[in-house]
Amino acid sequence: MALFDMLKSKAKTAVTQTVRDTVTKAAQNIGCKSEKIVFQSIPTSLEEFKALPQAAMSTPFETAAMTVLAFNCYNQNKELCFEMLDYLRGPRPLSGIDKQFISDRFRDYDYVPRSYFLGASPENDYQPSQPLTVAVSDNPYSYEAQGYVKMFIPSGGADSPRPIQLREAKDGKWYLWEQFLLTAIRQPESSNPWA
């Protein structure tokens, strides 16, 4: 009987280890997705912005890319940018402090939002490729907080992708919750005396 018990114990350990390995591999594969969201142009009105298919905000990838698009309106029309961001934030519009923070970031680094379009780099003064494309990805830790997701968007002027957090609402849409897209990046070569 001792032999039978020993074989039974080893079999149970092997099954447990196999299950553990399978769960570990599955967990590692969750959140390793990247999507490229394409826009033909930067909208010139809120209606045009809302008419885009991505304005449905049915995935966090879409809302993240729409945030980049909204920030790229700032240099032409600051108020339109704020209206777009309010739309993306849903029931939580920008506060006066939020607007001032955004304005402060654009004072010295107006090229930062363009850097999130593919093809934009310091060497070409952050002129993106056409059509305008934003790459958005998640990682295995993106979905740790229930109802929230942290996505990542690469910048042509930064060494690592910048995070953006979105929140899922009862209506199934993903709304902009918090962003870290306006941090400083490498200067365009045309304004860098050391380039």
C-alpha positions as YAML, in Angstrom:
chain: A
units: angstrom
residues:
- id: 1
  name: MET
  ca: [0.00, 0.00, 0.00]
- id: 2
  name: ALA
  ca: [2.80, 2.42, 0.66]
- id: 3
  name: LEU
  ca: [3.91, 2.10, -2.97]
- id: 4
  name: PHE
  ca: [0.37, 2.86, -4.21]
- id: 5
  name: ASP
  ca: [0.11, 5.91, -1.91]
- id: 6
  name: MET
  ca: [3.50, 7.14, -3.07]
- id: 7
  name: LEU
  ca: [2.51, 6.82, -6.78]
- id: 8
  name: LYS
  ca: [-0.79, 8.55, -6.09]
- id: 9
  name: SER
  ca: [1.01, 11.44, -4.34]
- id: 10
  name: LYS
  ca: [3.50, 11.87, -7.22]
- id: 11
  name: ALA
  ca: [0.68, 11.87, -9.78]
- id: 12
  name: LYS
  ca: [-1.19, 14.50, -7.78]
- id: 13
  name: THR
  ca: [1.94, 16.67, -7.56]
- id: 14
  name: ALA
  ca: [2.54, 16.35, -11.32]
- id: 15
  name: VAL
  ca: [-1.07, 17.34, -12.11]
- id: 16
  name: THR
  ca: [-0.86, 20.28, -9.70]
- id: 17
  name: GLN
  ca: [2.39, 21.47, -11.31]
- id: 18
  name: THR
  ca: [0.88, 21.13, -14.81]
- id: 19
  name: VAL
  ca: [-2.15, 23.18, -13.79]
- id: 20
  name: ARG
  ca: [0.09, 25.78, -12.17]
- id: 21
  name: ASP
  ca: [2.24, 26.02, -15.33]
- id: 22
  name: THR
  ca: [-0.85, 26.37, -17.53]
- id: 23
  name: VAL
  ca: [-2.30, 29.13, -15.35]
- id: 24
  name: THR
  ca: [1.06, 30.96, -15.29]
- id: 25
  name: LYS
  ca: [1.36, 30.86, -19.09]
- id: 26
  name: ALA
  ca: [-2.22, 32.05, -19.51]
- id: 27
  name: ALA
  ca: [-1.64, 34.93, -17.09]
- id: 28
  name: GLN
  ca: [1.49, 35.97, -18.97]
- id: 29
  name: ASN
  ca: [-0.37, 36.00, -22.29]
- id: 30
  name: ILE
  ca: [-3.21, 38.15, -20.97]
- id: 31
  name: GLY
  ca: [-2.50, 41.74, -21.78]
- id: 32
  name: CYS
  ca: [0.13, 41.39, -24.47]
- id: 33
  name: LYS
  ca: [-1.88, 43.03, -27.22]
- id: 34
  name: SER
  ca: [-1.11, 45.99, -29.42]
- id: 35
  name: GLU
  ca: [-3.39, 47.83, -31.83]
- id: 36
  name: LYS
  ca: [-2.70, 50.49, -34.40]
- id: 37
  name: ILE
  ca: [-5.52, 53.03, -34.60]
- id: 38
  name: VAL
  ca: [-5.59, 55.01, -37.87]
- id: 39
  name: PHE
  ca: [-6.98, 58.51, -38.41]
- id: 40
  name: GLN
  ca: [-7.14, 60.28, -41.77]
- id: 41
  name: SER
  ca: [-6.79, 63.75, -40.27]
- id: 42
  name: ILE
  ca: [-7.12, 65.79, -37.09]
- id: 43
  name: PRO
  ca: [-10.75, 66.85, -36.57]
- id: 44
  name: THR
  ca: [-11.59, 70.54, -36.75]
- id: 45
  name: SER
  ca: [-14.82, 70.37, -34.73]
- id: 46
  name: LEU
  ca: [-16.30, 68.41, -31.85]
- id: 47
  name: GLU
  ca: [-18.95, 66.98, -34.19]
- id: 48
  name: GLU
  ca: [-16.23, 65.69, -36.53]
- id: 49
  name: PHE
  ca: [-14.43, 64.18, -33.52]
- id: 50
  name: LYS
  ca: [-17.60, 62.44, -32.27]
- id: 51
  name: ALA
  ca: [-18.33, 61.12, -35.77]
- id: 52
  name: LEU
  ca: [-15.14, 59.04, -35.84]
- id: 53
  name: PRO
  ca: [-15.73, 55.29, -35.41]
- id: 54
  name: GLN
  ca: [-13.30, 55.24, -32.46]
- id: 55
  name: ALA
  ca: [-15.49, 57.80, -30.64]
- id: 56
  name: ALA
  ca: [-17.71, 54.87, -29.64]
- id: 57
  name: MET
  ca: [-14.97, 54.19, -27.04]
- id: 58
  name: SER
  ca: [-15.89, 50.52, -27.01]
- id: 59
  name: THR
  ca: [-12.30, 49.49, -26.26]
- id: 60
  name: PRO
  ca: [-9.58, 51.09, -24.17]
- id: 61
  name: PHE
  ca: [-7.37, 51.08, -27.27]
- id: 62
  name: GLU
  ca: [-9.81, 53.42, -29.05]
- id: 63
  name: THR
  ca: [-10.15, 55.86, -26.14]
- id: 64
  name: ALA
  ca: [-6.37, 56.01, -25.67]
- id: 65
  name: ALA
  ca: [-5.83, 56.82, -29.35]
- id: 66
  name: MET
  ca: [-8.65, 59.41, -29.30]
- id: 67
  name: THR
  ca: [-6.86, 61.13, -26.40]
- id: 68
  name: VAL
  ca: [-3.76, 61.57, -28.55]
- id: 69
  name: LEU
  ca: [-5.93, 62.97, -31.33]
- id: 70
  name: ALA
  ca: [-7.57, 65.46, -28.93]
- id: 71
  name: PHE
  ca: [-4.23, 66.72, -27.64]
- id: 72
  name: ASN
  ca: [-3.11, 67.30, -31.21]
- id: 73
  name: CYS
  ca: [-5.89, 69.89, -31.58]
- id: 74
  name: TYR
  ca: [-4.51, 72.10, -28.81]
- id: 75
  name: ASN
  ca: [-2.14, 74.19, -30.94]
- id: 76
  name: GLN
  ca: [-4.91, 75.15, -33.39]
- id: 77
  name: ASN
  ca: [-7.81, 75.47, -30.95]
- id: 78
  name: LYS
  ca: [-7.27, 75.11, -27.22]
- id: 79
  name: GLU
  ca: [-10.98, 75.20, -26.36]
- id: 80
  name: LEU
  ca: [-11.76, 72.49, -28.92]
- id: 81
  name: CYS
  ca: [-9.06, 70.32, -27.34]
- id: 82
  name: PHE
  ca: [-10.70, 70.77, -23.94]
- id: 83
  name: GLU
  ca: [-14.15, 69.93, -25.36]
- id: 84
  name: MET
  ca: [-12.76, 66.73, -26.89]
- id: 85
  name: LEU
  ca: [-11.10, 65.76, -23.62]
- id: 86
  name: ASP
  ca: [-14.35, 66.45, -21.75]
- id: 87
  name: TYR
  ca: [-16.13, 64.10, -24.17]
- id: 88
  name: LEU
  ca: [-13.51, 61.41, -23.52]
- id: 89
  name: ARG
  ca: [-13.78, 61.90, -19.75]
- id: 90
  name: GLY
  ca: [-17.55, 61.40, -19.78]
- id: 91
  name: PRO
  ca: [-19.25, 62.43, -16.53]
- id: 92
  name: ARG
  ca: [-15.99, 63.86, -15.12]
- id: 93
  name: PRO
  ca: [-15.10, 67.01, -17.13]
- id: 94
  name: LEU
  ca: [-11.79, 68.81, -16.86]
- id: 95
  name: SER
  ca: [-11.40, 71.10, -13.87]
- id: 96
  name: GLY
  ca: [-9.76, 74.51, -14.04]
- id: 97
  name: ILE
  ca: [-6.64, 72.97, -12.55]
- id: 98
  name: ASP
  ca: [-6.63, 70.25, -15.24]
- id: 99
  name: LYS
  ca: [-6.88, 72.88, -17.98]
- id: 100
  name: GLN
  ca: [-4.08, 74.94, -16.45]
- id: 101
  name: PHE
  ca: [-1.87, 71.86, -16.17]
- id: 102
  name: ILE
  ca: [-2.41, 71.06, -19.86]
- id: 103
  name: SER
  ca: [-1.77, 74.69, -20.87]
- id: 104
  name: ASP
  ca: [1.46, 74.72, -18.85]
- id: 105
  name: ARG
  ca: [2.69, 71.59, -20.63]
- id: 106
  name: PHE
  ca: [2.03, 73.08, -24.06]
- id: 107
  name: ARG
  ca: [3.89, 76.28, -23.24]
- id: 108
  name: ASP
  ca: [7.30, 74.71, -23.88]
- id: 109
  name: TYR
  ca: [6.58, 71.36, -25.49]
- id: 110
  name: ASP
  ca: [3.94, 71.82, -28.19]
- id: 111
  name: TYR
  ca: [5.48, 68.98, -30.22]
- id: 112
  name: VAL
  ca: [4.85, 66.29, -27.55]
- id: 113
  name: PRO
  ca: [1.37, 65.19, -28.78]
- id: 114
  name: ARG
  ca: [2.67, 64.74, -32.36]
- id: 115
  name: SER
  ca: [5.35, 62.39, -31.05]
- id: 116
  name: TYR
  ca: [2.69, 59.72, -30.40]
- id: 117
  name: PHE
  ca: [1.91, 59.33, -34.10]
- id: 118
  name: LEU
  ca: [3.97, 56.71, -35.88]
- id: 119
  name: GLY
  ca: [6.83, 58.11, -37.92]
- id: 120
  name: ALA
  ca: [7.27, 61.22, -35.73]
- id: 121
  name: SER
  ca: [10.78, 61.58, -34.35]
- id: 122
  name: PRO
  ca: [13.22, 64.30, -33.21]
- id: 123
  name: GLU
  ca: [15.05, 63.94, -36.53]
- id: 124
  name: ASN
  ca: [12.01, 65.00, -38.57]
- id: 125
  name: ASP
  ca: [10.77, 67.58, -36.03]
- id: 126
  name: TYR
  ca: [7.97, 65.19, -35.03]
- id: 127
  name: GLN
  ca: [6.23, 65.22, -38.41]
- id: 128
  name: PRO
  ca: [4.14, 62.02, -38.42]
- id: 129
  name: SER
  ca: [3.63, 59.59, -41.26]
- id: 130
  name: GLN
  ca: [0.30, 59.65, -43.11]
- id: 131
  name: PRO
  ca: [-2.29, 58.44, -42.37]
- id: 132
  name: LEU
  ca: [-1.99, 59.41, -38.71]
- id: 133
  name: THR
  ca: [-1.49, 56.20, -36.71]
- id: 134
  name: VAL
  ca: [-1.31, 55.67, -32.96]
- id: 135
  name: ALA
  ca: [0.03, 52.40, -31.55]
- id: 136
  name: VAL
  ca: [-1.58, 51.43, -28.25]
- id: 137
  name: SER
  ca: [-0.65, 48.38, -26.20]
- id: 138
  name: ASP
  ca: [-1.34, 46.76, -22.88]
- id: 139
  name: ASN
  ca: [0.78, 44.46, -20.75]
- id: 140
  name: PRO
  ca: [0.21, 41.67, -18.21]
- id: 141
  name: TYR
  ca: [-0.34, 44.23, -15.44]
- id: 142
  name: SER
  ca: [-2.76, 46.49, -17.35]
- id: 143
  name: TYR
  ca: [-5.89, 44.92, -15.89]
- id: 144
  name: GLU
  ca: [-4.95, 44.62, -12.21]
- id: 145
  name: ALA
  ca: [-7.56, 47.09, -10.94]
- id: 146
  name: GLN
  ca: [-11.12, 46.02, -11.64]
- id: 147
  name: GLY
  ca: [-12.94, 48.47, -13.94]
- id: 148
  name: TYR
  ca: [-9.70, 50.27, -14.86]
- id: 149
  name: VAL
  ca: [-7.02, 49.56, -17.43]
- id: 150
  name: LYS
  ca: [-3.58, 51.06, -17.97]
- id: 151
  name: MET
  ca: [-2.56, 51.28, -21.61]
- id: 152
  name: PHE
  ca: [0.77, 52.37, -23.09]
- id: 153
  name: ILE
  ca: [1.53, 54.58, -26.08]
- id: 154
  name: PRO
  ca: [5.05, 54.87, -27.51]
- id: 155
  name: SER
  ca: [6.47, 58.30, -28.30]
- id: 156
  name: GLY
  ca: [9.08, 58.89, -30.99]
- id: 157
  name: GLY
  ca: [10.95, 61.07, -28.48]
- id: 158
  name: ALA
  ca: [10.93, 58.83, -25.40]
- id: 159
  name: ASP
  ca: [12.69, 55.61, -24.48]
- id: 160
  name: SER
  ca: [9.62, 53.95, -22.97]
- id: 161
  name: PRO
  ca: [5.90, 54.11, -23.75]
- id: 162
  name: ARG
  ca: [3.80, 56.54, -21.73]
- id: 163
  name: PRO
  ca: [0.87, 55.27, -19.63]
- id: 164
  name: ILE
  ca: [-2.74, 56.31, -19.88]
- id: 165
  name: GLN
  ca: [-5.43, 54.98, -17.54]
- id: 166
  name: LEU
  ca: [-9.02, 54.39, -18.61]
- id: 167
  name: ARG
  ca: [-12.13, 53.49, -16.68]
- id: 168
  name: GLU
  ca: [-15.01, 51.33, -17.84]
- id: 169
  name: ALA
  ca: [-18.47, 52.76, -17.11]
- id: 170
  name: LYS
  ca: [-21.86, 51.09, -16.80]
- id: 171
  name: ASP
  ca: [-22.59, 51.95, -20.43]
- id: 172
  name: GLY
  ca: [-19.69, 49.69, -21.51]
- id: 173
  name: LYS
  ca: [-17.57, 52.59, -22.75]
- id: 174
  name: TRP
  ca: [-13.99, 53.22, -21.71]
- id: 175
  name: TYR
  ca: [-13.48, 56.79, -20.47]
- id: 176
  name: LEU
  ca: [-10.25, 58.73, -19.98]
- id: 177
  name: TRP
  ca: [-9.35, 58.63, -16.30]
- id: 178
  name: GLU
  ca: [-5.72, 59.73, -16.06]
- id: 179
  name: GLN
  ca: [-2.95, 60.38, -18.57]
- id: 180
  name: PHE
  ca: [0.79, 60.85, -18.46]
- id: 181
  name: LEU
  ca: [1.22, 61.78, -22.12]
- id: 182
  name: LEU
  ca: [2.41, 65.37, -21.73]
- id: 183
  name: THR
  ca: [5.74, 64.71, -20.03]
- id: 184
  name: ALA
  ca: [8.91, 66.07, -21.63]
- id: 185
  name: ILE
  ca: [10.59, 64.19, -24.46]
- id: 186
  name: ARG
  ca: [13.70, 64.78, -26.61]
- id: 187
  name: GLN
  ca: [13.70, 68.16, -28.39]
- id: 188
  name: PRO
  ca: [13.17, 68.31, -32.13]
- id: 189
  name: GLU
  ca: [16.54, 68.59, -33.87]
- id: 190
  name: SER
  ca: [15.65, 71.98, -35.34]
- id: 191
  name: SER
  ca: [15.38, 73.50, -31.84]
- id: 192
  name: ASN
  ca: [18.21, 71.54, -30.22]
- id: 193
  name: PRO
  ca: [21.48, 73.49, -30.35]
- id: 194
  name: TRP
  ca: [23.42, 70.30, -29.54]
- id: 195
  name: ALA
  ca: [21.97, 68.15, -32.33]
...
